[in-house]
Amino acid sequence: MTNKVKATTWLDLVWLFGIPTILNYIASQIAIPYLDSWQILPIEVAYFLSVGLLVLVPVFFAGIYLSGKEIGSFKFKDILSRMRVKKLSGMDWVWTVSAFLLLSLTSFIIAKVFMPKIGLDATPFFFQNMPLNDQYFWILYVWPAFFFFNIFGEEFWWRGYIQPRQELLTKNWTWLVHGVLWAFWHLPMGIDLIIASTPIFFILPAIVQYRRNTTIAIIVHTVFGGFGFLVLALGGLH
């Protein structure tokens, strides 16, 4: 096995971000409305199924496979090493907590102060039944399966597989280029969501680039994403 990371090219970045974006467009703009038109499942579950099965599950396995192929080993510990998924040091924890606090503060200001002033709602179009009433409370029980692939699919693909290769190409500007391209992947989900999510697009790749540890992004993304969903679902911060 070799741990040597191969540099990406600009053309690589086009398809590495472009293909998932096309899949996300199909999921968000075609599959979700189609499933929702059946009026059998709530739109939240249509979102879980569409984006989960068409985008997040594929990139989860693609990140694992391509990382293993690159290093010539499909041992899971070797793949995690290639993705820079490793234990946190004391300083890593400081950065993890700091990132979460900064992300929470900036996102709150954007979603609850800035966006209402310009007439935008931070709630995505596929969360129409939030907060959940008794009729839809069961959505909370199916959400964890989607959430697993939401976090690990994105982090294994964006920060685990792509970013180490991209850093050899875009150097100190990786966090900015990566953040813009990651934001572009979200475009099919609506401009409102992109505005509301702007801080995470740049904070996560910046910290991973600086600390060389994808685990930080996994933890911050998990806590922030989980907290955000539960706040919407349970009706907090209204």
N, C-alpha and C positions, 0 to 999 in steps of 0.2 A: 504493500500500500504506500502511496505517496500523499503527503498532505499539501503538496504544492497546489495553490489555487491558480487557475488559469484566468488571465485577464479577459474581460468581456470586450466587445467592440461596440461601436455605436449602432451598427446593424443588429447585433445581438439584442441590444436594449429595445430596439423597435419591436422585435417579436416576443421578447421576454415579458414586456409590459403590454404589447399590442394584442397578443392572442387572449390573455386573460380579460382585457378590456372588451374585446369583441364578445367573448363569452358572457361577460357581465351585462353587456347591452342586450344580448338575447334573453338572459335571465330576467333582467329588470324591466325591459320595455316590451317584451313579447310573452315570456312564460308567466310572469306574475299576473299581468292583466288577463291572460287566458285562463289560468287557474281560478282567479278571482271571479271571472264571469260565470263559472259553474255555480257559484253561490252555495258551495258545499263546505269549503274550508274558509276560515277567516283569512284576511289578506296577509296577516303576520305569518301564518303557516305556509301560505303560498310563497312568501319571501324565503322562509327557511328552506323549503324544498327546491325552489328555483335556483337561488344563488348558491345554496349548499351543494346540491348535486351537480349543477352545471359548471360551477366555478371553484368553490372552496375545496371540495373533495379532490378534484383533478389536480389543483396546484399543490395540495398537501402531498399526494403521492409523487407528483412530478418533481417536487423539491427533494424528496428523499431519494428517488431514483437517479436524478441527474447528479446529485452530490456524490452518491455512491459510485456512479459511473466515472465521474471525474477523478476520484481518488483510487479507483480500482479495488474497492472493497465495499461490500454491502452489509458488513457488521454494523449494527445500529450505533454502537459506541463510536465507531470510526466516522460514521455519517454525522453524528452530533458534534464530534470534534471539528469536522470540516465546516459545519454550520456555525461554529463558535458558540455552541450551546454548552455552557460550563457553569460550575459552581460560582456563586458570587463571593467576592472578597468583601472585607469590611467597607472599603471605599466604594465598591460596586453597590452595596446596599444604600450608602449615602446618596449616590447618584440616582438609584431607583426611587427612593422616597422623594427626593427633590424633584425628579421628573414628574412623578405622579401629582405632587402638590402644584407645580407650575402648570401642568396640563389641566388640572381641575380648575385652577383660578382663571386661566386665560379662556378656557372653553366656556366657563360660566359667564364671563363678561361678554363674550361674543354671542352666546345663545340667549342670554336673559337681559342684556343691556343693549348691545349694538343691533342685533337682528330685529327686535321688535320696533326699534326706532325707524328702520327702513322698510317696515312692513313685511318681514320675512319670518317664517316659522321654522325653528330648528328641528321639529319632528319630521322624520322622513315620511314620504307618501305611503310606505308600506306598513306604517304603524297607526292605522286609522282607529283602532279599538283601544287606544291607550287613554287613560289608565284602564286596566282590565276590570270588568265587572264579573259577577258570579258566572255569567254565561260563558265567558272566555277565559276564566282563571286557569283552566287546564293547559293553556298555552305555556304557562311557566314550567310545566312538567316535560314538555317536548323540546323546549328551548335549549337545555344543556347539550344535547347531541349536536345541534347546529352550532352552538357556541364553541364547542371543542374545535371543530373544523374552521370556524371563523378565526380563532386565535392561531392555532397551529398551522392551518393552511396558509394564512397570510404571512406569519412570521417565518415559517420554514421556507417559503418561497421568496418573499421580498428581502428580509434581513438575513435569512440563513443561507440561501443559495445565491441570490443575485448580488447582494451588497458587497460581500468580500471580493467578488470578481470586479464589480463596478469600481471599487476603491482604487484598483490598479489602473483604471482608465481616467476617472474624473477627479482623483486625488482629493485635495482639501474641499472641493466643491461637491463631493458625493452626496452629502446630506441634502443639499439644495436641489440637485438634479433628481435624486431619488425621490425626494418629497414631492416635487412637481409631477413626476411620472406616476407616483402612487396616487396623488390627488386625481390625475387624469383617469385612472382606473375607476374611481368612484363617480365619474361624470354621469354615467347612465342612471345613477341613483338620485340625481337632482342637484342643481347648483346650491340649493339651500343646505343640503347635507355637506357639501364641500366647504362652504363658508363656515358652518358650525364646527367642522372637523379640522380646520386649517392648522391649529396648534399641533395635533398629533402627527400630521403629515411630515413635519420637520423636526419635532422634538425627538421622536423615536430614532430615525436614522442618524441624527446628530450624536445622540448618546451612544448608540451602537458603534458608530464610527470612532468615537473618542475612546471608549472603553474596550472595544473589540470583544464584546460579550453580548450575544443575542438573547441570553436569558433575561437581561434587563428589559428588553422590549417585550418579551413574552409575559413577564410579570406585570409590567405597567399596562400593557394592552389588555390583559385579563382583568385586572382590578378595575381599570377605568371603564372598559367596555361592559363588564358585568354590572358595575355600579350604575352606569348610565341606563342600561336596559331596565334594571330593577326600579330605578327612580321613575322611569316612564310607566312601567307596568303597574306599579303600586301607587302612582299618583303623588310622588314626592316633589318638593320644590315648586309647587304651584302657588 
